[in-house]
Amino acid sequence: MAGPPFRTDDPQPVDYRHWEFYLASQYQKNTGGVSATAPHVEINYGVRPDFQLHLILPMEYAKPRGQPSHYGYSDTELGLKWRFYSEKRKKFMAGSFPLVEIPTGEESRGLGNGAPQVFIPLWLQKEWGPWLSNVGGGYWFNSGAGHRDFQFLGAMVQRDVNRYWTLGAEIFYQTPSDSSGAHEVGFNAGGFLKLTKNQQILFTAGSDIHGPNSFFYYLAYYLTFGPGEEKGGLRTPGFQKGWPHSSPVDIARLERE
């Protein structure tokens, strides 16, 4: 549930007929033990203008506190991102990104939720010069045994430092997702290292200010391609084609460079 590498997502879909691939690992340590994807593959495709198909295929490592560790395939994530409003002059957009978690992992081994989950969010984005902010959240429907529905809210801000580095930070809030859970308030900091027009390294790390998680991180290699890449054209105004949908840049500065 993230706009890589942050937990707070964004409303911008992948360009029409373009692909995005992430080879990533996400780690979390809390009072109950350690869990991590090692790795997971994320695939996004611009199926129509303003619409994006989404798939995550995760291999997961789980080590509950005081119990044996397990490794195997976890729950599959499907999604459809829809940008329903975009104001180019004001550089503002809004969208939704419903997600469905299919219980393909073994709950008995700590590799899955044991029941489907559905996330219905609203995401807003505003850009000004080299700065960009995403805010929003949504509601998770979680019917697994011992679990309950919960809410997520997040806000992030990032800045293009130069043509290679974009850095940012976020704060988020989540209600308990199970009967014994606690409210969570946490933060993340990280960004993007642009290797080429089509490739990046994405990273964040953070911790809960209040809640069960003492440390978490996200690390990924990113690749994109699609029609027109060889011409070096620009995607939606305000964004550089070939860079992650959550990594905006100022077009005027790019044109000067």
Secondary structure as UniProt FT lines:
FT   TURN            4..5
FT   TURN            16..17
FT   STRAND          19..30
FT   TURN            31..32
FT   STRAND          33..48
FT   TURN            49..50
FT   STRAND          51..64
FT   TURN            65..66
FT   STRAND          70..73
FT   STRAND          76..87
FT   TURN            88..91
FT   STRAND          92..96
FT   STRAND          99..102
FT   HELIX           107..109
FT   STRAND          117..128
FT   TURN            129..130
FT   STRAND          131..142
FT   TURN            145..146
FT   STRAND          150..160
FT   STRAND          165..174
FT   TURN            179..180
FT   STRAND          184..194
FT   STRAND          199..210
FT   STRAND          213..225
FT   TURN            227..228
FT   HELIX           229..231
FT   TURN            237..238
FT   TURN            241..242
FT   TURN            245..246
FT   HELIX           251..256
//
